[in-house]
Amino acid sequence: MTSLTGDTDVFSSAAASGPPKASVMFLAYRQDDLPGIYAEHHREAVLSVLHELANEGWTLALRKVFDPASNNDPMGIDTGFTHDHDIAGVFEAPSLEVAIEGTIRLEKAGWARAFRTEWLMGVKEFAPVMGDGAISDHAWVFLALWEWNDQWCEATPSERTEYDFECDIAFKGDLAHKVNIAGRHRMDWSHRWHHLGAWEVAHPDIADSAIRGHEVVADFKFTTSRHIVGRLTPLSDLLAPRFL
């Protein structure tokens, strides 16, 4: 799959470091509204599949994208207090085929009993970028889904390139906020959204301040976006049944 845009001062192709990995994003809504639908043995079965996926080369913790030496305990994003979906998350799988097969295994193990899930899959297009001095863990995640609008489709190649480097100004501002950016993921092969961006941030106010920098350079003149903010939380906690 070719890239929709070229490298910039901030972003470089992920393919340079080997075959691109598949990205697996999920937005999940709790549906275990009655006892017996989803129980502890279902949770244990889902956790067992997640353990298998980790052994098969999946990255299940966003922190590991930035620090390969960190643990790979499955992590999700608690979003229920800010969005209509209860949890979200981003994994990386060795390939798209493996990604699809892995989500089916999760659903069959019991995930589908607990959640109605929107799965979004794509290919890692740009490599991760570390923010200035951002070595330690950040407790929050900011996700951005966007699609190119009609203005971008009508723009000339030179106008698009100029726009990319204008946006680089804002992305450099993000890095100055100690935001860690997990590259960029191309999603349009299977979904209306063209791209996914995942940020690791210290606090929601950081994401808000950074996005204001994107507004200043008119980042959104060529895009329609959907933004998601939540707290990083162990998936083992987010998978707990409502009824014991």
LUMSE-415785 format. One record per residue (C-alpha): x, y, z; residue in three letters; chain; residue number from 1. Coordinates in Angstrom, 1 decimal. Layout:
<sites>
<<X Y Z> "ALA" "A" NUM>
...
</sites>
This chain:
<sites>
<<0.0 0.0 0.0> "MET" "A" 1>
<<1.5 3.3 -1.1> "THR" "A" 2>
<<1.6 6.3 1.2> "SER" "A" 3>
<<-1.0 9.1 0.6> "LEU" "A" 4>
<<1.6 11.7 1.6> "THR" "A" 5>
<<5.4 11.9 1.7> "GLY" "A" 6>
<<7.9 12.1 4.5> "ASP" "A" 7>
<<8.3 15.4 6.3> "THR" "A" 8>
<<10.7 16.9 8.9> "ASP" "A" 9>
<<8.8 15.1 11.7> "VAL" "A" 10>
<<7.6 11.9 10.0> "PHE" "A" 11>
<<9.4 9.2 8.1> "SER" "A" 12>
<<8.2 6.1 6.4> "SER" "A" 13>
<<7.7 3.1 8.7> "ALA" "A" 14>
<<8.7 0.8 5.9> "ALA" "A" 15>
<<12.3 1.8 6.3> "ALA" "A" 16>
<<12.5 -0.2 9.5> "SER" "A" 17>
<<11.0 -3.4 8.0> "GLY" "A" 18>
<<7.7 -4.6 6.7> "PRO" "A" 19>
<<4.9 -2.3 8.0> "PRO" "A" 20>
<<2.9 -3.7 10.9> "LYS" "A" 21>
<<-0.9 -3.8 11.0> "ALA" "A" 22>
<<-2.7 -1.5 13.3> "SER" "A" 23>
<<-5.9 -2.7 15.2> "VAL" "A" 24>
<<-8.0 0.0 16.8> "MET" "A" 25>
<<-11.2 -0.7 18.7> "PHE" "A" 26>
<<-14.1 1.3 20.0> "LEU" "A" 27>
<<-16.2 -0.9 22.4> "ALA" "A" 28>
<<-19.6 -0.5 24.0> "TYR" "A" 29>
<<-20.5 -2.6 27.1> "ARG" "A" 30>
<<-23.5 -4.9 26.5> "GLN" "A" 31>
<<-23.4 -7.3 29.4> "ASP" "A" 32>
<<-26.5 -5.8 30.9> "ASP" "A" 33>
<<-27.8 -8.9 32.6> "LEU" "A" 34>
<<-26.2 -11.6 34.7> "PRO" "A" 35>
<<-24.9 -14.7 32.8> "GLY" "A" 36>
<<-24.1 -12.9 29.6> "ILE" "A" 37>
<<-20.5 -12.3 30.4> "TYR" "A" 38>
<<-18.8 -13.9 33.4> "ALA" "A" 39>
<<-15.3 -14.3 35.0> "GLU" "A" 40>
<<-14.6 -17.4 32.9> "HIS" "A" 41>
<<-15.2 -15.4 29.7> "HIS" "A" 42>
<<-12.8 -12.7 31.0> "ARG" "A" 43>
<<-10.1 -15.4 31.7> "GLU" "A" 44>
<<-10.6 -16.8 28.2> "ALA" "A" 45>
<<-10.1 -13.4 26.6> "VAL" "A" 46>
<<-7.0 -12.7 28.7> "LEU" "A" 47>
<<-5.7 -16.1 27.6> "SER" "A" 48>
<<-6.1 -15.2 23.9> "VAL" "A" 49>
<<-4.4 -11.8 24.6> "LEU" "A" 50>
<<-1.5 -13.7 26.2> "HIS" "A" 51>
<<-1.2 -15.9 23.1> "GLU" "A" 52>
<<-1.3 -12.8 20.8> "LEU" "A" 53>
<<1.6 -11.2 22.7> "ALA" "A" 54>
<<3.6 -14.4 22.3> "ASN" "A" 55>
<<2.8 -14.3 18.5> "GLU" "A" 56>
<<4.3 -10.8 18.1> "GLY" "A" 57>
<<1.5 -8.5 18.8> "TRP" "A" 58>
<<2.1 -5.2 20.6> "THR" "A" 59>
<<-0.7 -4.8 23.1> "LEU" "A" 60>
<<0.7 -1.8 25.1> "ALA" "A" 61>
<<1.1 1.7 23.5> "LEU" "A" 62>
<<4.2 2.3 25.8> "ARG" "A" 63>
<<6.0 -0.6 24.0> "LYS" "A" 64>
<<5.7 1.3 20.7> "VAL" "A" 65>
<<8.0 3.9 22.2> "PHE" "A" 66>
<<10.0 1.8 24.5> "ASP" "A" 67>
<<10.6 -1.8 23.1> "PRO" "A" 68>
<<12.1 -2.8 26.5> "ALA" "A" 69>
<<8.9 -2.1 28.4> "SER" "A" 70>
<<6.4 -4.8 29.3> "ASN" "A" 71>
<<3.6 -5.9 26.9> "ASN" "A" 72>
<<0.8 -6.2 29.3> "ASP" "A" 73>
<<-2.5 -5.5 27.4> "PRO" "A" 74>
<<-3.6 -2.0 27.9> "MET" "A" 75>
<<-6.8 -0.2 26.9> "GLY" "A" 76>
<<-8.2 3.3 27.2> "ILE" "A" 77>
<<-11.0 4.2 29.6> "ASP" "A" 78>
<<-13.2 6.5 27.6> "THR" "A" 79>
<<-16.7 6.1 29.1> "GLY" "A" 80>
<<-16.6 9.3 31.0> "PHE" "A" 81>
<<-16.0 11.4 27.9> "THR" "A" 82>
<<-17.6 9.4 25.0> "HIS" "A" 83>
<<-20.5 7.1 24.3> "ASP" "A" 84>
<<-18.2 4.1 23.8> "HIS" "A" 85>
<<-16.8 2.7 27.1> "ASP" "A" 86>
<<-13.3 1.7 26.1> "ILE" "A" 87>
<<-10.9 2.1 23.2> "ALA" "A" 88>
<<-7.5 0.9 22.3> "GLY" "A" 89>
<<-4.8 0.4 19.7> "VAL" "A" 90>
<<-2.8 -2.8 19.1> "PHE" "A" 91>
<<-0.2 -3.6 16.5> "GLU" "A" 92>
<<-0.2 -7.0 14.8> "ALA" "A" 93>
<<2.5 -8.6 12.5> "PRO" "A" 94>
<<0.2 -8.3 9.4> "SER" "A" 95>
<<-3.3 -7.6 8.4> "LEU" "A" 96>
<<-4.2 -11.2 8.0> "GLU" "A" 97>
<<-2.9 -11.9 11.5> "VAL" "A" 98>
<<-4.9 -8.9 12.8> "ALA" "A" 99>
<<-8.2 -10.1 11.4> "ILE" "A" 100>
<<-7.6 -13.7 12.7> "GLU" "A" 101>
<<-6.7 -12.4 16.1> "GLY" "A" 102>
<<-9.8 -10.2 16.6> "THR" "A" 103>
<<-12.0 -13.2 15.6> "ILE" "A" 104>
<<-10.3 -15.3 18.3> "ARG" "A" 105>
<<-10.9 -12.5 20.9> "LEU" "A" 106>
<<-14.6 -12.2 19.9> "GLU" "A" 107>
<<-15.1 -16.0 20.1> "LYS" "A" 108>
<<-13.3 -16.2 23.5> "ALA" "A" 109>
<<-15.9 -14.0 25.1> "GLY" "A" 110>
<<-15.1 -10.4 24.0> "TRP" "A" 111>
<<-18.3 -10.3 22.0> "ALA" "A" 112>
<<-20.3 -11.1 25.1> "ARG" "A" 113>
<<-19.0 -8.1 26.9> "ALA" "A" 114>
<<-18.7 -5.6 24.1> "PHE" "A" 115>
<<-20.3 -4.5 20.8> "ARG" "A" 116>
<<-17.1 -3.4 19.0> "THR" "A" 117>
<<-16.1 -1.3 16.1> "GLU" "A" 118>
<<-12.8 -2.7 14.8> "TRP" "A" 119>
<<-10.7 -0.5 12.6> "LEU" "A" 120>
<<-7.6 -2.0 10.9> "MET" "A" 121>
<<-4.9 -0.5 8.8> "GLY" "A" 122>
<<-1.2 -0.4 8.1> "VAL" "A" 123>
<<1.5 1.5 9.9> "LYS" "A" 124>
<<2.6 4.2 7.5> "GLU" "A" 125>
<<5.0 6.5 9.5> "PHE" "A" 126>
<<7.4 5.5 12.2> "ALA" "A" 127>
<<6.9 6.6 15.9> "PRO" "A" 128>
<<8.3 10.0 17.0> "VAL" "A" 129>
<<9.4 10.8 20.6> "MET" "A" 130>
<<8.5 14.1 22.2> "GLY" "A" 131>
<<11.2 16.3 23.7> "ASP" "A" 132>
<<12.4 14.7 26.9> "GLY" "A" 133>
<<9.3 12.4 26.9> "ALA" "A" 134>
<<11.0 9.3 28.2> "ILE" "A" 135>
<<8.7 8.4 31.1> "SER" "A" 136>
<<5.2 6.8 30.9> "ASP" "A" 137>
<<2.3 9.1 30.1> "HIS" "A" 138>
<<-1.1 8.1 31.7> "ALA" "A" 139>
<<-3.4 9.4 29.0> "TRP" "A" 140>
<<-4.0 8.7 25.3> "VAL" "A" 141>
<<-5.3 11.0 22.5> "PHE" "A" 142>
<<-6.5 9.3 19.3> "LEU" "A" 143>
<<-7.3 11.2 16.1> "ALA" "A" 144>
<<-9.1 9.7 13.1> "LEU" "A" 145>
<<-9.3 11.8 10.0> "TRP" "A" 146>
<<-10.2 11.8 6.4> "GLU" "A" 147>
<<-9.1 14.1 3.6> "TRP" "A" 148>
<<-12.0 16.4 2.5> "ASN" "A" 149>
<<-13.0 17.7 -0.9> "ASP" "A" 150>
<<-10.6 20.6 -0.7> "GLN" "A" 151>
<<-7.6 18.2 -0.3> "TRP" "A" 152>
<<-8.8 16.1 -3.2> "CYS" "A" 153>
<<-9.0 19.2 -5.4> "GLU" "A" 154>
<<-5.6 20.6 -4.2> "ALA" "A" 155>
<<-2.5 20.3 -6.5> "THR" "A" 156>
<<0.4 18.1 -5.4> "PRO" "A" 157>
<<2.5 21.2 -4.5> "SER" "A" 158>
<<-0.4 22.6 -2.4> "GLU" "A" 159>
<<-0.6 19.3 -0.6> "ARG" "A" 160>
<<3.1 19.3 0.1> "THR" "A" 161>
<<3.0 22.9 1.3> "GLU" "A" 162>
<<0.2 21.9 3.6> "TYR" "A" 163>
<<2.1 18.9 5.0> "ASP" "A" 164>
<<5.1 21.1 6.0> "PHE" "A" 165>
<<2.7 23.8 7.5> "GLU" "A" 166>
<<1.3 21.0 9.6> "CYS" "A" 167>
<<4.8 20.0 10.6> "ASP" "A" 168>
<<5.0 23.3 12.5> "ILE" "A" 169>
<<2.1 22.1 14.7> "ALA" "A" 170>
<<3.6 18.6 15.1> "PHE" "A" 171>
<<6.9 20.1 16.2> "LYS" "A" 172>
<<4.8 22.0 18.8> "GLY" "A" 173>
<<3.3 18.7 19.9> "ASP" "A" 174>
<<6.8 17.2 20.5> "LEU" "A" 175>
<<7.7 20.3 22.5> "ALA" "A" 176>
<<4.7 19.5 24.7> "HIS" "A" 177>
<<6.4 16.1 25.3> "LYS" "A" 178>
<<3.8 14.3 23.3> "VAL" "A" 179>
<<4.9 10.9 22.0> "ASN" "A" 180>
<<3.4 10.1 18.5> "ILE" "A" 181>
<<3.0 6.5 17.5> "ALA" "A" 182>
<<3.6 7.2 13.9> "GLY" "A" 183>
<<0.6 7.3 11.6> "ARG" "A" 184>
<<-1.6 4.4 10.5> "HIS" "A" 185>
<<-3.4 4.2 7.1> "ARG" "A" 186>
<<-7.0 3.0 7.6> "MET" "A" 187>
<<-8.8 3.8 4.3> "ASP" "A" 188>
<<-8.5 0.3 2.8> "TRP" "A" 189>
<<-11.3 -0.8 5.2> "SER" "A" 190>
<<-12.9 2.3 6.7> "HIS" "A" 191>
<<-14.1 5.8 5.8> "ARG" "A" 192>
<<-11.3 7.3 7.9> "TRP" "A" 193>
<<-8.0 7.7 6.0> "HIS" "A" 194>
<<-5.6 7.8 9.0> "HIS" "A" 195>
<<-5.2 7.1 12.7> "LEU" "A" 196>
<<-2.9 9.0 14.9> "GLY" "A" 197>
<<-2.2 7.8 18.5> "ALA" "A" 198>
<<-0.5 10.1 21.1> "TRP" "A" 199>
<<0.8 9.3 24.5> "GLU" "A" 200>
<<0.2 12.4 26.7> "VAL" "A" 201>
<<0.8 13.3 30.3> "ALA" "A" 202>
<<-2.6 15.0 30.8> "HIS" "A" 203>
<<-5.7 15.9 28.7> "PRO" "A" 204>
<<-4.8 19.6 28.9> "ASP" "A" 205>
<<-1.7 18.8 27.0> "ILE" "A" 206>
<<-3.7 17.4 24.1> "ALA" "A" 207>
<<-6.0 20.4 24.2> "ASP" "A" 208>
<<-3.1 22.8 24.1> "SER" "A" 209>
<<-1.4 20.9 21.3> "ALA" "A" 210>
<<-4.5 20.8 19.1> "ILE" "A" 211>
<<-4.8 24.5 19.4> "ARG" "A" 212>
<<-1.5 24.7 17.7> "GLY" "A" 213>
<<-2.9 22.6 14.8> "HIS" "A" 214>
<<-5.8 25.1 14.6> "GLU" "A" 215>
<<-3.3 28.0 14.2> "VAL" "A" 216>
<<-1.7 26.4 11.1> "VAL" "A" 217>
<<-5.1 25.6 9.7> "ALA" "A" 218>
<<-4.5 21.8 9.9> "ASP" "A" 219>
<<-8.2 21.1 9.6> "PHE" "A" 220>
<<-8.8 23.0 6.4> "LYS" "A" 221>
<<-8.1 19.8 4.5> "PHE" "A" 222>
<<-9.5 17.2 6.9> "THR" "A" 223>
<<-12.6 16.0 8.9> "THR" "A" 224>
<<-11.5 14.6 12.2> "SER" "A" 225>
<<-12.7 12.6 15.2> "ARG" "A" 226>
<<-10.8 12.9 18.4> "HIS" "A" 227>
<<-10.9 10.5 21.4> "ILE" "A" 228>
<<-9.3 11.1 24.8> "VAL" "A" 229>
<<-9.0 8.6 27.7> "GLY" "A" 230>
<<-6.9 7.2 30.5> "ARG" "A" 231>
<<-4.6 4.3 30.0> "LEU" "A" 232>
<<-5.9 1.3 32.0> "THR" "A" 233>
<<-5.0 -2.4 32.1> "PRO" "A" 234>
<<-7.3 -4.3 29.9> "LEU" "A" 235>
<<-7.6 -6.9 32.7> "SER" "A" 236>
<<-9.5 -4.3 34.7> "ASP" "A" 237>
<<-11.6 -3.0 31.7> "LEU" "A" 238>
<<-12.6 -6.6 31.0> "LEU" "A" 239>
<<-14.0 -7.2 34.4> "ALA" "A" 240>
<<-17.6 -8.5 34.4> "PRO" "A" 241>
<<-20.4 -6.3 35.6> "ARG" "A" 242>
<<-22.0 -9.1 37.5> "PHE" "A" 243>
<<-20.0 -11.5 39.7> "LEU" "A" 244>
</sites>
